[in-house]
Amino acid sequence: MDLLQTALMLSDIPAPSGFEQAAVDAIADLARTCTSDIRRTPAGSLLVRRSGNGRRIMLSTHADTAGLLTTCRERDGIFRFGVLGPLDICAVSGAPVVSTRGTHGVIGVDFSVETAKLTKTQLFLDAPDAAVSEAFVLSASGSSKGGIVTAPALTRALSAAILLDVLTRTETEADLTLVFSAQHMLGARDAAAVAFTVAPELAVTIDGIPARDIPGGDGTVALGGGAVVSHQTGRAIADPALTEALLHAAEGPVQHDFAGPLVSDLAVIQRSRTGVPTAAAGFAVRGAGLLQERAALADAEALSRLLQNFLLQNQSH
């Protein structure tokens, strides 16, 4: 399984939060080459398990991205919409979009609106072939050049590709479950229900970490700087011992993040049942949530190797 091609293929599949089943289907098809133990939760999250006699370990990421849902048709081809997850309103103005049904459109702005005062109610979706209650995501073609991958929704696509890469490359005694959670961007946090079901002895969440190697940033997380280990995400602190184990598993430089994404599943997994030791890792992403996200392939490969080593080093009690 080629990590890059898997990520680009998954990024081409629209997966707005709550409507991510086509992407989940594609991930399940890829995972079947390694295991037949594949289940789904009522909310649509995917559980991929490879049983073993060692520790119960869970690696978790999300399968969805932020999107739009048409709510009202005003006139021919013009729709108002609601948002599915966090979306930068100013950044999406004029952006092309595509729906889970393959409908194409573009986001427009009401006539004479000042950009500085723009709100969601002043945006519309121009898509003559659309229908009410149709889910859309930002649309663009993915590519790779000079080791930099550029694609829409790259965070969730590359995260999923990394976990699949780990699954195909690692022979471990651990009882391993990969989780691709649904409705994550909406805040539904189905990862909590999954963690309760799986009852892992330890867990690691995977996500894109906003790069701070751009003007105004402090440079602590940069493209090409290696895998990222998050010590804090939102109001949750990663388990210190497990974080140290991740650092020990790294083969090269590791970047440290102390202000990870607020949407991380770390907290909800950590607080499942009587408590689950949980840590967080990821890779640097520029333009997170925008039309085109960018990441370094070398960082993704480094994270995959880190997770492979982590499983081998922590597979037994």
N, C-alpha and C positions, 0 to 999 in steps of 0.2 A: 504494500500500500504506500503510495507516494504522498507524503504529508502536504506538499504544496498543491498538487493537483486535487487532492481531497478537499482542501480548504477552498480553492477557487470554485470547485463544483458545488459545494454547500452554500457558498456566498451567492450563487446564482439562483438559489431557491428562496422565494419570498417566505419569510417566517415571522410575520407580525405577531406580537404577543397575544395569545389566545387563539391564534390561527396558524400555529407552527407545525401542524401535523405532516405536511409534505416533507419538511426538513427532517422531522423525527423518523419518517418512513425511510428516507435515504440513509440516515445514520444506522437504523436497524438493519437495512440490507447489507451495509458494509460490515457490521459487527457479526453477521451470521457466518462469515468465513472463519470465525474464531470460536463461537459458542452458539448453542441453540437455546440457552436460558435467557430469553428476552421477554420482558413484561412491560406493561404500561399501567400507570395509575389512572383513576377516573378523571383526573384533571389533564391527562395527556402526557405526563412525564415518562421518559424511557429509562428502564433499568436493564442494564446489560451485565450479566453475572457469569463469571468463570469460577466455579467452585474449587476449593482447595482445603487442605487440612490445617492451614496456618491461621494467622490472624484475619479477622473480618475487617477489610479495609475498603473504604468508599472514596472514590475520586469523583468530584461533582463539578459540572458546569451548566450553563443554561443553553437551551436550543432556540430561543426566540430573540427578537430585536424589537426596538420601538417602531411603531407604525401609526397608521391612520385608519379610521373607520367612518365611512360615509354615513351621515345621519339624516340629511334632508336634501332633496332635489329642488333647486330654486327655479331654474329654467333650463333650456336645452343644453346639456353638457356641463352645467354648473352645479356643484354639490358643496354643501357645508360638511364639516367632519369633526369627529372627536379624536383625541390622541390616545394611543395605546402605549403607555409608558412615557418616560421622559424624552421630550423632543424640543430642540432649540428652534423656536418659532422663527426667529430672524434668519437662521441659517437655512431653513428649508424653502424660503420664498424663491420661486422660480425653478425649483428642483423637479426633475422628472421622477415619476413614480410608476410602480407596477403592482398589480393586485395578485392575490393567490389564485385568481381565475385567469390571469394573463392579460388583464385589461391595463392599457397604458394611459397615462395622463400627465398633467403638470400642475404644480401648485401655483396659484395666482394670488394677487393682492387686490383688494377693492380699489376702485378708482379714487385717486386723489388722497390716499392715505399716506401719512408721513411715516417713513420707515422707522424712525426713532421711537414712534409711539405704537408700533405694530403689536396687535394682539391676535390670538387665534381666531376670534370672531371675525376678523377682517381678512382672513385668508379663505380661499375657496379651492376646490379641486376641479380642474377642467378636464373631464374625461367623458366624452359623449356616449361611450359604450358601457359605462358603469351602471351600477344599481345601488339602491339604498342598502346599507349593512354589508358593504364590500370592503374588505381589509386590504390596505396598500402599504408598501414600504418604499423607501428611496431606491431608485433604480440607476445602475451604472455597471459598466463592464469591469471585471477584475483583471489584473495583469501583474506580472513580475518582471523587474528589471534591476540589474545590479544588486541582487540580494534583497531588494525591498519589494514587499507584496502590497499591492493597492487594490482594494475592493470594497464594495458596500457591505455593511454588516460583518466586517472582517473579524471583529472580536469574537462573536459567537461561532463563526465558521472555523476559525483557526483553533479556538479552544477545543471544539469537537474533534477536529482533525488530530490534534495533539493526543487526546485521550485514546482515540482509535489507534494511533501510532504506538502508544504505550501497550495497548492490548495485543497488538500483533507481534510486537518485538520482545515481550517479556514472558519468560517461563518462570513462574513464581508459585510457591506453596500457599501463598495467601488466598483467602476466600475473597476474591475481588469483585466489587460491584462498581460499574461506571454509571453515573447518573447524568442525564441530559434533561434538565427540568423545564417544564412548560410554565407559561404565564409569569415568568420571572420578572420581566420588565414592568408588569402591572403591579408588582408588590405582593402577588398571591403567595409566593414562597412555598411552592409545593415541595421544595427540598426538605422542609420540616417533616411533612408526612412521609416522604421517602425515607428519611433518616430513621423515623420511628419504625418503619417496616423492616428496613435492612438491619437495624441495630448494629451498626459498625462499632468496632473497638477503637478505631481512629479514622479520621477523615481529612481530606485535603480538597479545598475548593480551588478552581482554576478560572481565571478571568483576565481580560485585557486591563492593563494599568495605564492610565493617562500619562503620556510622555511629557517630561518637563524640560526637554532639550530644545525648547522653542523660545522666541523672544518673550521675556517676562517670567520664564520659568527658572528654577534653581538648578536644573541639570542633574538632579539626583536620579532620575529614571530616564534613560535615553535609548533610542533605537540602536541596536548593535552592541549594547552594553552587557548582554547576557540575560539569563533568566532573572525574574524578579521574585523576591520573597517578601510578602506583606506581613508586617508585624501588627498592624492595626487596620481594620476596615470598618468605617463608621464608628459605632460605639462599642465594637467588640475587639478584644485583644486576642491575637492568635495564641494558641497554647505554646508557652516558651520551650518546653522540651521537644515538642513536635517541630517547631520552627528550627530548632538547632539540628534536628535530624534531617530536615530538608537542606539546610546549609551544608551539612556533612556529606550529603549525597551529590552535591554539585561537582562537576568535573572542571569547570572553569570559573571565571568571574561571576559573581552574583550581585545583583543590585538590591538595595534595601528600600522598601516603601513603608512609610509611616502614616500615609494618608490615602489608603486604598479606597476603591469605589464604594460609595455608600450602599450600592445595590448588591454587594457581595452576600452570598448565602452563608458566610461564616457564622454569623450570630445564631441563625435559626437552627443550623445543624448542631452547633455547640450546645444549645439549650434543649435538645431533644432528649426524651426519656429522662434518665437521671444525670445526663450530661455526657457529651462525646468530645474527647480531645480533638480539636480541629485546628488546622493551619491553612494558610492561603499562599498561593503562588500564581505567577502569571508572566506576561510579556508586555513590553512597552508598546503603546499604540498612540499614534498621532491622529488627531481629528476624530476622536471617539464620538460616535453619534452623528457625525456629519455624512455627507453624501459619499465621500471616499475616505476610508480609514486606511492607515499605513502601518506596517510592522516589518521588522527584519526577520527573514526566514531563519537566520542563524540563531536568533533568540528563541524561536519556536522549537528548533531542533535541540537547543541547549536545555530547554524546559522538559522536553520529552525524555532526554537522557537523564536529567535529574530525577524525574518521576520513576523511570525504570530502575535506577540505582536505589531510590528510596524504597521501592517495593521489595527489592532483593535484600536490602539491609534490615528491613522491618517485617519480613514475612512470618517470622516465628515469634513465639512468646518469649 
